[in-house]
Amino acid sequence: MDAMSLYSKDIVSVEAMDMPGSGREMKGIDAVMGKGKWWTENHEVHSSSVEGPLVTGTHFCVRFKMDVTNKPSGKRMPLDELGVYQVADGKIVREEFFYPV
């Protein structure tokens, strides 16, 4: 199963900081897929782990830990991020990411 099939076509995605050319909030499956494509094109992942999900009612959260290199800058860095997801009608309708900025 493609993970994007879990998302509503009207998904709202919110980052902790502005993303290049798009701000903090993106709306719609095409915008979210574009953000994912940009991220994978601009980062090399050396290792990653996922904790969760923790579920309550219509929400769940997942912790992502990664060791990545930002390709344009060459800077290698650890990432520790919490994703909070809201579900309605069997699809993810909102995601918000929390990490140090």
C-alpha positions as semicolon CSV with decimal commas, in nm:
position;residue;x (nm);y (nm);z (nm)
1;M;0,000;0,000;0,000
2;D;0,123;0,347;-0,089
3;A;0,128;0,564;0,225
4;M;-0,026;0,854;0,031
5;S;-0,342;0,644;-0,018
6;L;-0,406;0,701;0,355
7;Y;-0,436;1,077;0,300
8;S;-0,749;1,274;0,215
9;K;-0,728;1,461;-0,114
10;D;-0,793;1,774;0,097
11;I;-0,513;1,703;0,350
12;V;-0,373;1,999;0,545
13;S;-0,006;1,970;0,638
14;V;0,159;2,208;0,886
15;E;0,533;2,234;0,947
16;A;0,702;2,393;1,249
17;M;0,882;2,638;1,020
18;D;0,843;2,786;0,674
19;M;0,927;2,553;0,389
20;P;1,112;2,693;0,084
21;G;0,859;2,870;-0,137
22;S;0,547;2,751;0,046
23;G;0,529;2,874;0,405
24;R;0,429;2,653;0,700
25;E;0,092;2,523;0,578
26;M;0,010;2,328;0,265
27;K;-0,333;2,221;0,148
28;G;-0,422;1,934;-0,083
29;I;-0,265;1,602;-0,174
30;D;-0,063;1,749;-0,462
31;A;0,104;2,006;-0,234
32;V;0,184;1,741;0,028
33;M;0,326;1,506;-0,235
34;G;0,536;1,794;-0,370
35;K;0,672;1,865;-0,021
36;G;0,767;1,499;0,019
37;K;0,938;1,496;-0,320
38;W;1,133;1,812;-0,235
39;W;1,241;1,662;0,099
40;T;1,369;1,336;-0,050
41;E;1,550;1,519;-0,330
42;N;1,725;1,748;-0,081
43;H;1,820;1,506;0,197
44;E;2,024;1,190;0,225
45;V;1,903;0,966;0,507
46;H;2,180;0,773;0,684
47;S;1,956;0,611;0,946
48;S;1,604;0,643;1,078
49;S;1,370;0,505;1,342
50;V;1,002;0,543;1,415
51;E;0,825;0,517;1,751
52;G;0,450;0,472;1,773
53;P;0,184;0,523;1,679
54;L;0,018;0,644;1,997
55;V;-0,357;0,658;1,931
56;T;-0,639;0,848;2,099
57;G;-0,982;0,898;1,945
58;T;-0,942;1,059;1,603
59;H;-0,571;1,141;1,643
60;F;-0,241;0,957;1,653
61;C;0,120;1,063;1,684
62;V;0,448;0,918;1,563
63;R;0,804;1,011;1,661
64;F;1,062;1,016;1,382
65;K;1,436;1,016;1,452
66;M;1,679;1,049;1,162
67;D;2,040;1,114;1,081
68;V;2,039;1,311;0,754
69;T;2,258;1,523;0,532
70;N;2,108;1,828;0,366
71;K;2,237;1,786;0,010
72;P;2,253;2,156;-0,090
73;S;2,453;2,260;0,219
74;G;2,634;1,932;0,287
75;K;2,539;1,971;0,656
76;R;2,481;1,644;0,841
77;M;2,237;1,665;1,131
78;P;2,014;1,464;1,362
79;L;1,637;1,515;1,334
80;D;1,390;1,440;1,612
81;E;1,034;1,513;1,506
82;L;0,683;1,444;1,630
83;G;0,403;1,408;1,376
84;V;0,044;1,449;1,498
85;Y;-0,224;1,321;1,261
86;Q;-0,602;1,367;1,256
87;V;-0,826;1,107;1,091
88;A;-1,180;1,147;0,954
89;D;-1,377;0,907;0,734
90;G;-1,083;0,665;0,734
91;K;-0,835;0,916;0,587
92;I;-0,570;1,146;0,734
93;V;-0,713;1,498;0,702
94;R;-0,446;1,693;0,892
95;E;-0,085;1,642;0,990
96;E;0,131;1,872;1,197
97;F;0,502;1,834;1,267
98;F;0,683;1,953;1,578
99;Y;1,062;1,987;1,598
100;P;1,317;2,243;1,719
101;V;1,346;2,537;1,481
